Amino acid sequence: MKRFFHIVMILFFCAKSFAQQGSTEQLAIEFLRSGQTEQAIELFREVYNRNPSQHIYRHYLEALLQQGNMRDAERLVRRHQRNFPQNPTIAVDLGHVFFVSSDQNRANREFQSIIDNLPNSQGQIAEIAIAFFNRGQTEFAIQAFVRGREVLNNPHAFSLDLATLLERVNRIADMTNEFLATLEHNPHTLSFVQQRIQMVLANDTDNRAANEIRRTTLSYIQRNPQSRVGQEFWISFLLSAEDFETALTFARAYERRFNDHGRRVFEVARTAQHSGSPVAEQAFRHLIARGPASALYLEARMGLLAFLYHQITTAVVVDTRALLALEEQYIELLDNRPLTVQVVPLIRDWARISAFFKNDFAQADSLLNVAKRIPNLPRRVLADLRLDLADIYLFIGEPWEATLLYSQVQTEFRHDEIGSEAMLRNARLFYFIGEFEWSLAQLDVLRAATSRLIANDAMEMSLLIRENADSDGSFDNLRLFANADLLIYQRRYDEALQILDTIRRTNFTHPLFDDILMRRAEIALRRGNADDALDYLEQIYTRHAHELLADEALFLAARINEEQLNRHITAMALFEKLILEHPSSLLVPEARRRFRALQQMSVL
């Protein structure tokens, strides 16, 4: 019993001692954070003398360095080295003390000594390199990895870490060679390497890094023409740099040399399709030409149809004849073929053509119902089909049927992006019919949506409603305007124009004037009158230069000149005007991309 009592007392006093140490340590850290370094140093000295742990040492050294007390900092590091002789990273701290003391020669000698005497341990070498990096000595961290390979007799050690450090110091050619060597040794790292290259290119504002990667990789594959991973890296880089034509050329060569059955060509096609590049069509047609027996034939046919549909429907002027001509391809591809979830996107596109461009609502409804009967459809795909059907109901003048379907999807996918999309379309519907309060309630929720695109659309519609009240506070003219918007959606352009003209004739200073000009421009475009559209847009960005639609007007006018009229110099001037006069516009990144593309074309 007496022995038990002694044990309890010992544990009590130990716990009390640990608690006191912990509280002293926390107080010291608070002093350090608040800039009271002298008080912090006194407490850290006390705690370190009792418990010379790595954690206390780090804080104590930081406090001494902040105070500029280099003599005590050096003494602390050397004392800690004696306490922990097996820790090789402490020497880096000693060199850092010399570096902070502006004694560059002693610092370099200390750092070089570490490099010359690296331990034969991959883990410890990595720790030393990390310590160098954390102290801002990236070049010495690189040397640690390079020398570490020699010590370990392993030329592939630290490859990805080394490449990342080379990127940090802008040694792009060395980084590229390191990545290529890594891929030769371990091809499964290609995904990681692709991500790093994309990050480099994203920050490459002057194309210097891209040009360096291009030169280095070309040199590598010329020296190693049979290197499969070299070719794969090269094609991957070209896709990241959006040089789709060159990527397709090398993907075809890769197909011939390595007999990959067109997989790299298909990768080019998909990536170019995502970027809207016409190279996608060339790549898909190349795969289709291989014949129905080839592995990627069906995917290529579907990809080509999807690409052509998107290109036609997103052009500044929709070529209705070209769109209707696609219908024969849909019929040929889908008839007498087992229907799976894979073909649902094609059926949806075909249904939209039938409804919105042929006014064949019965066929559109039939197609969507056929799609819904495909076995094992995911809930998300069924929701997409319901939204398509709701859009068609709204188009043919049945808003209550449409809102029922929108609401169903919104409720079922309350916490999903498609639920937010359904809510946005429902809010637009109620805007169309003049129920602004209900519409605004939904839009206010959507302004916090996770999807930036949905949030921006909600903000734009919300501002349209809030900022366009009549002078007496009513929304009579906005209701007329919303009705005109519905008629434009339903392609009843003459009726829409009559309403817009009524608003202009009766309200000479109404804030809707720039919106009316934009709607007239949209109608002119849909009817193929590009010059009329440009006239309306010019009025917006000159007479209403400080209104919300000025940047949109500039962007659309530039696109018309670029895509429809082939006036590339004029398009460049308009894109530049947008970039300079509306730097915070969400359209600036795309405007800058198009400006650069046109600039390169003019040089060629």
QUIQUI-V112260 format. One record per pair of residues at least 12 apart in sequence whose C-alpha atoms are under 10 Angstrom apart, sorted by the first residue. I is the first residue (numbers start at 0). J is the second residue. If there is no record, write none. Layout:
i->(I,I)
j->(J,J)
This chain:
i->(19,20,20,20,20,20,20,21,23,23,23,23,23,24,24,24,24,24,24,24,24,25,25,25,26,26,26,26,27,27,27,27,27,27,27,27,27,27,27,28,28,28,28,28,28,28,30,30,31,31,31,31,31,31,32,34,34,34,35,35,36,36,36,36,36,36,36,37,37,37,37,38,39,39,39,39,40,40,40,40,40,40,40,41,41,42,43,43,43,43,43,43,43,43,44,44,44,46,47,47,47,51,51,51,51,52,52,52,53,53,53,56,56,56,57,57,59,59,60,60,60,60,60,60,63,63,64,64,64,64,67,67,67,68,68,69,69,69,69,70,70,70,72,72,72,72,73,73,73,73,73,73,74,75,76,76,76,76,76,76,76,77,77,77,77,80,80,85,86,86,86,87,87,87,87,87,87,87,87,87,88,88,88,88,88,88,88,88,88,88,89,89,90,90,90,90,90,90,91,91,91,91,91,91,91,91,91,91,91,91,92,92,92,92,92,92,93,93,93,93,94,94,94,94,94,94,94,94,94,94,95,95,95,95,95,95,95,97,98,98,107,110,110,110,110,110,111,111,111,113,113,113,114,114,114,114,114,114,114,114,114,114,115,115,115,115,115,116,116,116,117,117,117,117,117,117,118,118,118,119,119,119,119,119,119,120,120,120,121,121,121,121,121,121,121,121,123,124,124,124,124,124,124,124,124,124,125,125,125,125,125,125,125,126,126,127,127,127,127,128,128,128,128,128,128,128,128,129,129,129,129,131,132,137,137,137,137,138,138,138,138,140,140,140,140,141,141,141,141,141,141,141,141,142,143,143,144,144,144,144,144,144,145,145,145,154,154,154,155,155,155,155,155,155,156,157,158,158,158,158,158,158,158,158,159,159,159,159,159,159,159,159,159,159,160,161,161,161,161,162,162,162,162,162,162,162,162,162,163,163,163,163,165,166,166,166,166,167,169,169,170,170,171,171,171,171,171,171,171,171,172,172,172,172,172,172,172,172,173,173,173,174,174,174,175,175,175,175,175,175,175,175,175,175,176,176,176,176,178,178,178,178,178,178,178,179,179,179,179,179,179,179,179,179,179,179,180,180,181,182,182,182,182,182,183,183,183,183,184,185,186,186,186,186,186,187,189,189,189,189,190,192,192,192,193,193,193,193,193,194,196,196,196,196,196,196,196,196,197,197,197,197,197,198,199,200,200,200,200,201,201,206,209,209,209,209,212,212,212,213,213,213,213,216,216,216,216,216,217,217,217,219,220,220,225,225,227,227,227,230,230,230,230,231,231,231,231,233,233,233,234,234,234,234,234,234,234,234,234,234,235,235,235,235,237,237,238,238,238,238,239,241,241,241,241,241,242,242,242,242,243,243,243,243,243,243,243,243,243,243,244,244,244,244,244,244,244,244,245,246,246,246,246,246,246,246,247,247,247,247,247,247,247,247,247,247,247,247,248,248,248,249,249,249,250,250,250,250,250,250,250,251,251,251,251,251,252,260,260,260,260,260,261,261,261,261,261,261,261,261,262,262,262,263,264,264,264,264,264,264,265,265,265,265,265,265,265,265,265,266,266,267,267,267,267,268,268,268,268,268,268,268,268,268,268,268,269,269,269,269,269,269,271,272,272,272,272,272,272,272,273,275,275,275,275,275,276,276,277,277,277,279,279,279,279,279,280,280,280,280,280,280,281,282,282,283,283,283,283,283,283,283,283,283,283,284,284,284,284,284,285,286,286,286,287,287,287,297,297,298,298,300,300,300,301,301,301,301,301,301,301,301,302,304,304,304,304,304,304,304,304,305,305,305,305,307,307,307,308,308,308,308,308,308,308,308,309,309,310,312,314,314,314,314,315,315,315,315,315,315,315,315,315,315,315,315,315,316,316,316,316,316,316,316,316,316,316,316,317,317,317,317,318,318,319,319,319,319,320,322,322,322,323,323,323,323,323,325,325,326,326,326,326,326,328,329,329,329,329,330,330,332,333,333,337,338,338,338,338,338,339,339,339,339,339,339,340,340,340,340,340,340,340,340,341,342,342,343,343,343,343,343,343,343,343,343,343,343,344,344,344,344,345,346,346,346,346,346,346,347,347,347,347,347,347,347,347,348,348,348,349,349,349,349,350,350,350,350,350,350,350,350,350,351,351,351,351,351,351,351,351,353,354,354,354,354,354,354,355,355,355,355,355,355,355,356,358,358,358,360,360,360,360,360,363,363,363,364,364,364,364,367,367,367,367,367,368,368,368,370,371,371,378,378,378,379,379,379,379,379,379,381,382,382,382,382,382,382,382,382,382,382,383,383,383,385,385,385,385,385,385,385,386,386,386,386,386,386,386,386,386,386,386,386,387,387,387,388,388,388,388,389,389,389,389,389,389,389,389,389,390,390,390,390,390,390,390,391,392,393,393,393,393,393,394,394,394,394,394,394,395,395,396,396,396,398,398,398,398,398,399,401,401,401,402,402,402,402,402,402,402,403,404,404,405,405,405,405,405,405,405,405,405,406,406,406,406,406,407,407,408,408,408,409,409,409,409,409,410,414,414,415,415,415,416,416,416,416,417,419,419,419,419,419,419,419,419,419,420,420,420,420,420,420,422,422,422,422,422,422,422,423,423,423,423,423,423,423,423,423,423,424,424,424,425,425,425,425,426,426,426,426,426,426,426,426,426,427,427,427,427,427,427,427,427,427,428,428,429,429,430,430,430,430,430,430,430,430,430,430,431,431,431,431,431,431,431,431,431,431,431,432,432,432,432,432,432,433,433,433,433,433,433,433,433,433,434,434,435,435,435,435,435,435,435,436,438,438,438,438,439,439,439,439,439,439,439,440,441,441,442,442,442,442,442,442,442,442,443,443,443,444,445,445,445,446,446,446,455,459,459,462,463,463,463,463,463,463,464,464,464,465,466,466,467,467,467,467,467,468,468,468,469,469,469,469,470,470,470,470,475,476,476,476,476,476,476,476,476,476,477,477,477,479,479,479,479,479,480,480,480,480,480,480,480,480,480,481,481,481,482,482,482,482,483,483,483,483,483,483,483,484,484,484,484,484,486,487,487,487,487,487,490,490,491,492,492,492,492,492,493,495,495,495,496,496,496,496,498,499,499,499,499,499,499,499,500,500,502,503,503,510,512,512,513,513,513,513,513,513,513,513,513,513,513,513,513,514,514,514,514,515,515,516,516,516,516,516,516,516,516,516,517,517,517,517,517,517,517,517,517,517,518,518,518,519,519,519,519,520,520,520,520,520,520,520,520,520,521,521,521,521,523,524,527,529,529,529,529,529,530,530,530,530,532,532,532,532,533,533,533,533,533,533,533,534,535,535,536,536,536,536,536,536,536,536,537,537,537,537,538,539,539,539,540,540,540,540,541,544,544,545,545,547,549,549,549,549,550,550,550,550,550,550,550,550,550,550,550,550,550,551,551,551,551,552,552,553,553,553,553,553,553,553,553,553,553,553,554,554,554,554,554,554,554,554,554,554,554,555,555,555,556,556,556,556,557,557,557,557,557,557,557,557,557,557,557,557,558,558,558,558,558,558,560,561,561,567,567,567,567,567,568,568,568,568,570,570,570,570,571,571,571,571,571,571,571,571,572,573,573,574,574,574,574,574,574,574,574,574,575,575,575,575,575,576,577,577,578,578,578)
j->(46,42,45,46,47,49,50,46,39,42,43,45,46,39,42,43,45,46,47,55,58,39,42,43,38,39,42,43,39,40,41,42,43,44,46,55,58,59,62,40,42,43,55,58,59,62,42,62,43,58,59,61,62,65,62,62,65,66,62,66,59,61,62,63,64,65,66,62,63,65,66,62,58,59,62,63,58,59,60,61,62,63,66,59,62,59,55,56,57,58,59,60,62,63,56,59,75,59,59,75,79,78,79,82,83,79,82,83,79,83,89,75,76,79,76,92,72,75,72,73,75,76,92,96,75,96,95,96,99,100,96,99,100,96,100,96,97,99,100,96,97,100,92,93,96,97,92,93,94,95,96,97,93,93,89,90,91,92,93,94,96,89,90,92,93,92,93,123,123,126,127,113,116,117,118,123,124,126,127,130,113,123,124,125,126,127,128,129,130,131,127,130,109,110,112,113,127,130,106,109,110,112,113,127,128,130,131,133,134,136,106,109,110,130,131,134,105,106,109,110,106,107,108,109,110,111,112,113,131,134,107,109,110,131,134,135,136,109,110,134,139,131,136,139,140,143,139,142,143,127,139,143,127,128,139,140,142,143,144,145,146,147,142,143,146,147,150,146,147,150,143,144,146,147,150,151,147,150,151,147,148,149,150,151,152,147,150,151,144,147,148,150,151,153,156,157,147,140,143,144,146,147,148,150,151,157,140,143,144,147,156,157,160,140,143,139,140,143,144,140,141,142,143,144,147,160,161,141,143,144,160,143,164,164,165,167,168,164,165,167,168,160,161,164,165,157,160,161,162,163,164,165,168,161,157,161,156,157,158,160,161,164,157,158,161,180,181,184,177,180,181,183,184,185,181,181,174,177,178,179,180,181,182,184,174,177,178,180,181,182,188,191,192,195,177,173,174,177,178,174,175,176,177,178,179,181,192,195,177,178,192,195,177,195,196,199,208,199,199,208,208,211,199,207,208,209,210,211,212,215,208,210,211,212,213,214,215,216,211,212,215,196,212,215,192,196,211,212,213,214,215,216,219,232,212,215,216,219,191,192,193,195,196,229,232,192,215,216,219,220,226,228,229,230,232,233,228,229,228,227,228,229,231,232,226,227,228,229,228,228,227,228,229,231,232,228,228,231,232,235,235,232,235,236,232,235,236,238,239,239,208,209,212,232,235,236,239,240,235,236,238,239,240,239,212,212,236,239,240,239,240,240,236,237,239,240,233,236,237,233,236,237,240,229,230,232,233,236,229,230,233,233,232,233,256,257,253,256,257,249,250,252,253,249,250,253,263,246,249,250,246,247,248,249,250,253,263,264,266,267,250,263,266,267,249,267,266,267,270,271,270,267,270,271,274,276,267,271,276,278,267,268,270,271,274,276,277,278,279,282,267,271,276,277,278,279,281,282,278,263,264,266,267,268,271,278,263,264,265,266,267,268,271,278,279,281,282,285,264,267,282,263,264,267,262,263,264,265,266,267,282,263,264,267,282,285,264,286,289,293,294,295,282,285,286,289,293,294,295,296,286,294,295,282,279,281,282,283,285,286,279,282,283,285,286,295,298,299,302,279,282,279,281,282,283,280,281,282,283,284,285,286,299,302,303,306,282,283,299,302,303,306,306,302,303,305,306,307,309,310,306,306,307,309,310,313,306,310,306,307,310,299,302,303,306,307,299,302,303,304,306,307,303,299,303,295,296,298,299,300,301,302,303,304,306,296,299,300,302,303,299,298,299,300,299,300,303,332,342,341,342,328,329,332,328,329,332,333,341,342,344,345,345,325,326,328,329,332,345,348,349,344,345,348,349,321,322,325,321,322,323,325,345,348,349,352,322,348,322,352,558,559,562,563,521,524,525,527,529,555,556,558,559,560,561,562,563,521,523,524,525,526,527,528,529,559,562,563,524,525,526,527,525,527,352,356,357,525,356,349,352,356,349,352,353,356,357,349,352,348,349,350,352,353,349,345,346,348,349,346,349,345,345,346,373,369,370,372,373,374,370,372,373,374,375,376,370,371,373,374,375,376,377,380,376,370,373,366,367,369,370,371,373,376,380,381,383,384,370,380,383,384,370,363,366,367,369,370,384,363,366,367,370,383,384,387,388,363,366,387,362,363,366,367,362,363,364,365,366,367,387,388,391,363,364,366,367,387,388,390,391,366,388,390,391,392,394,395,390,391,394,395,488,489,490,490,391,394,395,388,391,392,394,395,387,388,391,387,388,391,392,381,384,385,387,388,384,385,388,384,384,385,408,411,412,408,411,412,415,417,418,408,404,405,407,408,409,411,412,417,418,421,408,417,421,401,403,404,405,407,408,421,401,402,404,405,406,407,408,409,417,420,421,424,401,404,405,400,401,404,405,401,402,403,404,405,406,421,424,425,402,404,405,424,425,428,488,489,404,428,431,485,488,489,485,486,487,488,489,490,488,489,485,486,489,425,428,429,431,432,428,424,425,428,421,422,424,425,426,428,429,425,421,425,418,420,421,422,423,424,425,426,428,418,421,422,424,425,421,422,420,421,422,421,422,423,424,425,422,448,449,448,449,450,448,449,450,453,450,441,442,444,445,448,449,450,453,454,445,448,450,452,453,454,438,441,442,444,445,453,457,438,441,442,444,445,453,454,456,457,460,438,441,457,437,438,441,442,438,439,440,441,442,445,457,460,461,439,441,442,457,460,461,481,484,485,481,485,441,481,460,461,464,477,478,480,481,482,484,485,477,478,479,480,481,482,483,484,485,486,488,478,479,481,482,484,485,464,474,475,477,478,479,480,481,482,478,481,461,464,465,474,477,478,481,464,457,460,461,464,457,458,460,461,462,464,465,461,457,461,454,456,457,458,459,460,461,462,457,458,461,457,457,458,461,458,459,461,585,547,548,547,477,481,510,511,514,547,477,478,481,477,510,511,509,510,511,512,514,509,510,511,506,509,510,511,506,508,509,510,502,498,499,501,502,503,505,506,509,511,502,510,511,495,498,499,501,502,495,498,499,501,502,511,514,515,518,495,498,499,494,495,498,499,495,496,497,498,499,515,518,496,498,499,515,518,498,518,519,521,522,525,522,525,522,519,522,523,525,526,522,518,519,522,515,518,519,522,515,511,512,514,515,516,518,519,515,519,515,515,516,546,539,543,535,536,538,539,540,542,543,544,546,547,548,549,552,539,546,547,548,535,539,532,534,535,536,537,538,539,548,552,532,535,536,538,539,548,549,551,552,555,532,535,536,531,532,535,536,532,533,534,535,536,537,552,555,556,533,535,536,555,535,559,563,556,559,560,563,564,556,559,560,564,552,555,556,559,552,553,555,556,557,559,560,556,552,556,548,549,551,552,553,554,555,556,549,552,553,556,552,551,552,553,552,553,556,577,553,580,581,580,581,584,577,580,581,584,573,574,576,577,578,580,581,582,583,584,585,586,587,577,584,585,586,573,577,570,572,573,574,575,576,577,578,581,586,590,570,573,574,575,576,577,578,586,587,589,590,570,573,574,569,570,573,574,569,570,571,572,573,574,575,576,577,590,593,594,570,571,573,574,590,593,573,593,597,594,597,598,600,601,594,597,598,601,590,593,594,597,590,591,593,594,595,596,597,598,594,590,594,586,587,589,590,591,592,593,594,595,587,590,591,593,594,590,590,591,590,591,594)
